[in-house]
């Protein structure tokens, strides 16, 4: 088994050395073995684990969510990941829909020539979503 020092793992996974220590504190990485000189020695698989963590972060998972996805699971149970991905995708799509409504409202306000928010709020032609109830 090949053991890698902190700088080697960080370079291979394209993360900062502080990230490794932070992930250790958060429980995302196991505490590594130590050399006789006290240097951290990580198993080579740590690089793959770090890449998985960073990929999950890029698609919107929090570190708390990621920690639930990382522990070893028995073969045939990837449904947990599939369920988490489906839930994250639904949340992203809902956000996109909300942002589309916002963008449409802003385009309409731009076309309507709303120059003053206070004046526009009193105009029936104002497309901005003021509470008129």
C-alpha positions as CSV (number, residue, x, y, z in Angstrom):
1,X,0.0,0.0,0.0
2,X,1.4,3.4,-1.0
3,X,1.3,6.1,1.6
4,X,1.2,9.7,0.5
5,X,2.2,12.8,2.5
6,X,-0.1,15.7,2.9
7,X,1.5,17.8,0.1
8,X,1.3,14.8,-2.4
9,X,-2.4,14.2,-1.6
10,X,-3.2,17.9,-1.8
11,X,-1.5,18.3,-5.2
12,X,-3.0,15.1,-6.7
13,X,-6.5,16.1,-5.6
14,X,-6.0,19.8,-6.4
15,X,-7.0,21.0,-2.9
16,X,-5.1,23.0,-0.3
17,X,-3.3,21.2,2.5
18,X,-5.6,23.0,5.0
19,X,-8.6,21.3,3.3
20,X,-7.3,17.9,4.3
21,X,-7.1,18.9,7.9
22,X,-10.5,20.5,7.8
23,X,-12.0,17.4,6.2
24,X,-10.4,15.3,8.9
25,X,-12.0,17.4,11.6
26,X,-15.3,17.1,9.9
27,X,-15.0,13.4,9.7
28,X,-14.9,13.3,5.9
29,X,-11.4,11.8,6.0
30,X,-10.1,9.3,8.4
31,X,-7.2,10.4,10.6
32,X,-4.1,9.3,8.7
33,X,-1.3,7.2,10.0
34,X,1.9,9.0,11.0
35,X,5.4,8.5,10.0
36,X,8.2,8.1,12.5
37,X,8.8,11.9,12.1
38,X,5.1,12.7,12.7
39,X,4.1,13.5,9.1
40,X,0.6,12.5,8.0
41,X,0.6,9.5,5.7
42,X,-2.6,9.0,3.7
43,X,-3.6,5.9,1.8
44,X,-3.6,6.5,-2.0
45,X,-7.4,6.1,-2.1
46,X,-7.7,9.4,-0.2
47,X,-7.1,11.2,-3.5
48,X,-10.2,9.6,-5.1
49,X,-12.2,10.3,-1.9
50,X,-11.2,14.0,-2.1
51,X,-12.2,14.2,-5.8
52,X,-15.5,12.7,-5.0
53,X,-16.1,15.2,-2.2
54,X,-15.2,18.1,-4.5
55,X,-17.4,16.8,-7.3
56,X,-20.3,16.5,-4.9
57,X,-19.7,20.1,-3.7
58,X,-19.7,21.3,-7.3
59,X,-23.2,19.9,-7.8
60,X,-24.5,21.5,-4.6
61,X,-24.2,19.0,-1.9
62,X,-23.2,20.3,1.5
63,X,-20.4,18.7,3.5
64,X,-23.0,17.3,5.9
65,X,-24.8,15.7,3.0
66,X,-21.6,14.4,1.5
67,X,-20.6,12.8,4.8
68,X,-23.7,10.7,4.6
69,X,-22.9,9.6,1.1
70,X,-19.3,8.6,1.7
71,X,-19.2,5.8,4.2
72,X,-18.7,2.3,2.7
73,X,-22.0,0.7,1.9
74,X,-22.8,-3.0,1.1
75,X,-22.8,-3.8,-2.6
76,X,-26.1,-3.1,-4.3
77,X,-27.1,-0.1,-2.2
78,X,-26.3,2.8,-4.5
79,X,-30.0,3.8,-4.2
80,X,-29.0,6.2,-1.4
81,X,-26.9,8.2,-3.7
82,X,-29.5,8.0,-6.5
83,X,-32.1,9.3,-4.0
84,X,-29.9,12.1,-2.9
85,X,-29.1,13.0,-6.5
86,X,-32.8,13.0,-7.4
87,X,-33.6,15.3,-4.4
88,X,-30.7,17.7,-5.3
89,X,-31.8,17.8,-8.9
90,X,-35.4,18.6,-7.9
91,X,-34.2,21.4,-5.7
92,X,-32.0,22.8,-8.4
93,X,-34.8,22.6,-11.0
94,X,-37.1,24.4,-8.5
95,X,-34.5,27.1,-8.0
96,X,-34.1,27.5,-11.8
97,X,-37.9,27.8,-12.2
98,X,-38.0,30.5,-9.5
99,X,-35.1,32.4,-11.1
100,X,-36.8,32.2,-14.4
101,X,-39.9,33.9,-12.9
102,X,-37.7,36.5,-11.4
103,X,-35.9,37.1,-14.7
104,X,-39.2,37.3,-16.6
105,X,-40.4,39.9,-14.0
106,X,-37.3,42.0,-14.4
107,X,-37.5,41.9,-18.2
108,X,-41.1,43.0,-17.9
109,X,-40.2,45.8,-15.5
110,X,-37.5,46.9,-17.9
111,X,-39.9,46.9,-20.9
112,X,-42.5,48.8,-18.8
113,X,-39.9,51.5,-18.0
114,X,-40.1,51.3,-14.2
115,X,-37.7,54.0,-13.2
116,X,-38.7,54.5,-9.6
117,X,-39.6,51.6,-7.3
118,X,-42.0,53.6,-5.1
119,X,-43.8,55.1,-8.0
120,X,-43.9,51.8,-9.9
121,X,-45.5,50.1,-6.9
122,X,-48.5,52.3,-7.2
123,X,-49.0,51.7,-10.9
124,X,-51.3,49.0,-12.1
125,X,-49.1,48.5,-15.2
126,X,-46.0,47.7,-13.0
127,X,-45.1,44.0,-13.6
128,X,-43.1,43.7,-10.4
129,X,-44.6,41.3,-7.9
130,X,-45.7,43.8,-5.2
131,X,-48.2,42.5,-2.7
132,X,-51.3,44.3,-3.8
133,X,-53.6,42.3,-1.5
